[in-house]
Amino acid sequence: MSKSTAHEFELREKAQLMSASEIERTLLRLAHEIVEKNGGIEDLALVGIRRRGVPLAERLGKLIGRIEGTQIPVGRLDITFYRDDLSTLGPRPLVERSETGIDIEDKRVILVDDVLFTGRTIRAAMEALFSQGRPRRVQLCVLIDRGHRELPIEAAFVGRAVPTTMREVIEVKLSEIDGTEKVLLVEK
C-alpha cells in the first residue's frame, strides 16, 4: 500500500517551545507592553487575523480590560481574499468580504497574529484593514517571530523570537481551535 502525497510532507516534532502556562504568561506580558507603549488604552482596538490571531486578540483584550478596568474593542480579519499568493492556500481558497466588526477609523489598531514569518499575511491584513477605514496607527503583535522576512515588516510586540530554518515550522495550538494549548517546533 503506497502512502498518499499528503504524507510526503509529514512533520516531525522537534521541541515544545511553549506550554499553556508559558503562553498565558507571555500574553499577560504583551498586554502590559501594549498598554505601556500606547500610554493607556484610549482609542485602542485589537484586530485578530484569522485563524489563530483571533483567539489571541480576544485573550489580550480580556487581559488589557482587567489591567485597565474597562473593555477595549476586539475585531477579526479574514484576509484570504487579499493574499497575493492564493495558489499556495489550496485548490479552492475561500474568498470572503472581510469585516472587522469594529470601528477602526482614527483608532490605534494592534493587529494580532500567531506567527510572523515572511510578512505576506501581515501585508494582506493591512490591505484588508485599510479597505475598512483609516486607523491613526497600526502596530503588530505576534506570539512568535520566526524570521525569514520577505517584506519590510516588523512586530512592535513579540512574545518570543525563535530563529528557524526553512525546513522548520512553528505550530501554535490554541484550545479554542485545536483543543490543546502549546507551541511546537516541527520539521518537514
URDA-V554497 format. One record per backbone hydrogen bond with DSSP energy under -1.0 kcal/mol. CO is the residue of the C=O (numbers start at 1). NH is the residue of the N-H. Records with the same first field share a line. If there is no record, write none. Layout:
BEGIN
CO=NH ; NH
END
This chain:
BEGIN
4=7
5=8
7=10
12=187
15=185
18=183
19=23
20=24
21=25
22=26
23=27
24=28
25=29
26=30
27=31
28=32
29=33
30=34
31=35
32=36
33=37
34=38
35=40
36=39
41=44
43=108
45=110
46=75
47=112
48=77
49=53
51=54
52=56
53=57
54=58
55=59
56=60
57=61
58=62
59=63
60=64
61=65
62=66
63=67
64=68
65=69 ; 70
73=46
75=48
77=50
79=82
80=83
85=88
86=89
100=76
104=107
107=136 ; 137
108=45
109=139
110=47
111=141
112=49
113=143
114=144
116=146
118=150 ; 151
119=123
120=124
121=125
122=126
123=127
124=128
125=129
126=130
129=132
134=106
137=109
139=111
140=156 ; 157
141=113
142=159
143=160
144=116
145=162
151=153
157=142
160=145
167=188
169=186
171=184
173=182
174=177 ; 178
182=173
183=17 ; 18
184=171
185=14 ; 15
186=169
187=12
END
